[in-house]
């Protein structure tokens, strides 16, 4: 088992209906824990990466009715590839 966390930013705090739907996500095999930070409006989902991938987790959260967007990772973006050097003069 490989435990991974993914953090989603929520447009608004979940309604009661969305909260109940999110609670049902915990019944999905591979979902380990959900935690919502109301002040930061974030949802942290801990899941088993050998069973689910980030797209599947996001789909489950969206199906619960929560409008989310994945948090950008803390790593800086990859630089563009360098241009090839000009050919050497003969």
Steps between C-alpha positions, in 0.01 A plus 500: 500500500625846408328777693477833318327829584347741255383849589206668328396863527123539536301789356275500806454298818299182434127509558337239721410295193858515369637408844282189508610408147866552597452270799391231256831530316671344800322175409695482172776241524828692506377822662655521846415842643331830413562824688351840424655827613217755499728802555727411207215346297703193422419131491783254568443144382730217607478199270677181395686572176509131412118508477421854376665780308457878548250525212278232657511674839411836340213334313361356825515841670334672204228233490424588862413847369799695629655753260875443534831565333824316578754698699820575312795306631767679699762411242601769252392443139739322269703738279446473124751284316815679389538585132746276316844658442564643151691271264879540509662670204730276298 
